[in-house]
């Protein structure tokens, strides 16, 4: 019975840093290029080639560490992690071992829960072994060899598969905000290994864990954790014990099975990388990176609630990506109305983006122009119906809202004589409704306003029409 | 035109470059003379076997495209076979890289080309620079030009012998624990190990990265200084451990050592040192004093730990550095049962016994449970050894004088015990551990065989080291070779 057990999870997340070139050479990190085209003596590990550290990678790694609240060490040390594999050209991976870049951070995952982050260290990626391309052979693509990564190791403080999912989503959100990584699991720029164990509720010591690899989506992480946790529980219930080993998740069969190689028993023989001096970062440099950090979602949401009076849900939608929030804030500045700006961005803008599949960064409407449109509505110059028409035209043709509204005759009419003329026409065309309304059937007012709006092609100021109609009902 | 190509080749790099620059000599003729000399002394069953590969046509083509104004214009050079070159193979004296031609050029090869030097051959060496006699070359031992039954020293024995035999006036080797200074002493030439980081290692096939240095050989101190100047200088673009420094000016006309304090470390003159060696050292020290230096007895108390520490750190680093020779991308591949079988067959067949021994040693000392006892402790002791030197410099000593080796070249095949072979590096290895420069200069002969004296200087103190060397060479004069 798994209800009698508690799930203990720690996650190791590998994130590819968004650099133009590799960690220790000047080869491109571009994804999807023909095999082995982005290679050089260094990442091919030709005899005599030497690594030189990419400073941009250090900057991005530091940014990630600061974004997650870790202490960045002024001195960290690269180390060689030794193992033989055909897609590891040097026979060792340059990583960091007992002196990592940063330690001790945390991540809020919602619901008042915070998960500790043990460490972040820098390392290089290996190449790719392709087993299914040439029958009977394994092909090696070294384009990825030497691409800069950080490994983010959590404390074993995650207590459910849902928390694991929440941790990963919160982590991705922050890394995307900090522009540290693309965090694309499809392209392999974010990879997750999950360590899981089970223990009877109330027990305080940890039991043997297993590590699940080959997890290619957040939902697969959650599924795999449930499966593996259930396996642990079943083994314990049957009086058995868990062996520490590496497990592979098979999404098609929906099963977790033991990997053939016993990675847990591997001795990597770490030692300091003699080809690279220790990484020394000055406090001033670290502070400079800190200044470059953006406002993160949690802080932004709090500010939206406080300054703009937005609800939790709206604030969350508007801060889903850093770019969405930036766009919204520019619309607020141009329109002077946060609530209206929020509604427009969440409804019309989002709908348009969904329809076109475009990214907010490539959205045709500049935030200042949308702000101008909202300002017209707010000032009573444009009805919300007419505004939607103007919005559609602006999307198609570009240009300022006022000019388009004027050109297309969509500016609201608040002039009494024009409105009275329309009302008179409605009175003449709909004598039945007009008569009953005049006789006191007040619920027909909405219908009559509708007729006036239609006649005015949406230009009539509905507030004034209501006033004028109210006056007629009174007679 | 009075000087013949042969006489210029014998006169040295300075003379050749001057003659070529002034149009008084043809670089082609000098390179031809170098090949003729090699043909006379290197080939055949009793030949020196100091050149592993050469290509006369390629060298002559290189002359045509070379800049004639360079500091080493027209100077034929030999590079040790672990320094990457694009025209000649880079086998590291190993079967695993037999015939391997690097698609890129080492920093040293590029700088030499830019200085106008002409590569004429790759020097024989102990496999992957692991050895002290060049007997561990997969392509047969090199021989000592003074006595062909003897070793030229190692691991850069081929380069040292090529200079001693007059094939080239200067040559380049590599040092991890004495692999330039010891063969220089055995062959009776000048050998320099610079400060770690002074010369880029880019393109030097790694043995033990934290100890490896490119080193130079010359028949004279002045030629060695020219060679050093040509290949020193900033290469931080390709080599993170090279120093961001311009090439230093090492050549000087001064032969005066007034104001210099030269230390004589007592640990380098043990009671077991032969009377003959001691006598040569005393004469050299007298020479230094005669030029105005103050000689002071000093102590480097951790000296006896240098060799054990070296034989932990160097194999540890080598075990990782040589992992890339796996049969996957280049070099030898021997098929076996599956991937693991291929690795085992390739590496068993490709590496010789000494390389295998050191990979195993290194793998062992880095293993879980042994790391702290061996590698970490060795690093701690390495710091103590470096600190010995720092303290001596801080006491006002500018350089040290020691013997380079305890004895002259031994007979080929005479040493079969690996540990006894390791003792060849007794006096040289500390400079590598401390990352400081050191030079070996001929100071005399014992039983007709050359022996060398060593001058050690502080980090990046090559200028002082050369100043002492120039004066010592001048004062000893012909006595250095007698």
Boltz contact constraints between the chains, C-beta under 6 A:
constraints:
  - contact:
      token1: [A, 41]
      token2: [B, 104]
      max_distance: 6.0
  - contact:
      token1: [A, 45]
      token2: [B, 324]
      max_distance: 6.0
  - contact:
      token1: [A, 47]
      token2: [B, 205]
      max_distance: 6.0
  - contact:
      token1: [A, 48]
      token2: [B, 84]
      max_distance: 6.0
  - contact:
      token1: [A, 48]
      token2: [B, 203]
      max_distance: 6.0
  - contact:
      token1: [A, 48]
      token2: [B, 204]
      max_distance: 6.0
  - contact:
      token1: [A, 48]
      token2: [B, 205]
      max_distance: 6.0
  - contact:
      token1: [A, 50]
      token2: [B, 202]
      max_distance: 6.0
  - contact:
      token1: [A, 50]
      token2: [B, 239]
      max_distance: 6.0
  - contact:
      token1: [A, 52]
      token2: [B, 240]
      max_distance: 6.0
  - contact:
      token1: [A, 80]
      token2: [B, 320]
      max_distance: 6.0
  - contact:
      token1: [A, 82]
      token2: [B, 320]
      max_distance: 6.0
  - contact:
      token1: [A, 86]
      token2: [B, 328]
      max_distance: 6.0
  - contact:
      token1: [A, 90]
      token2: [B, 324]
      max_distance: 6.0
  - contact:
      token1: [A, 91]
      token2: [B, 323]
      max_distance: 6.0
  - contact:
      token1: [A, 91]
      token2: [B, 324]
      max_distance: 6.0
  - contact:
      token1: [A, 92]
      token2: [B, 320]
      max_distance: 6.0
  - contact:
      token1: [A, 267]
      token2: [B, 367]
      max_distance: 6.0
  - contact:
      token1: [A, 267]
      token2: [B, 368]
      max_distance: 6.0
  - contact:
      token1: [A, 269]
      token2: [B, 366]
      max_distance: 6.0
  - contact:
      token1: [A, 271]
      token2: [B, 366]
      max_distance: 6.0
  - contact:
      token1: [A, 271]
      token2: [B, 375]
      max_distance: 6.0
  - contact:
      token1: [A, 274]
      token2: [B, 209]
      max_distance: 6.0
  - contact:
      token1: [A, 274]
      token2: [B, 210]
      max_distance: 6.0
  - contact:
      token1: [A, 274]
      token2: [B, 317]
      max_distance: 6.0
  - contact:
      token1: [A, 275]
      token2: [B, 209]
      max_distance: 6.0
  - contact:
      token1: [A, 276]
      token2: [B, 240]
      max_distance: 6.0
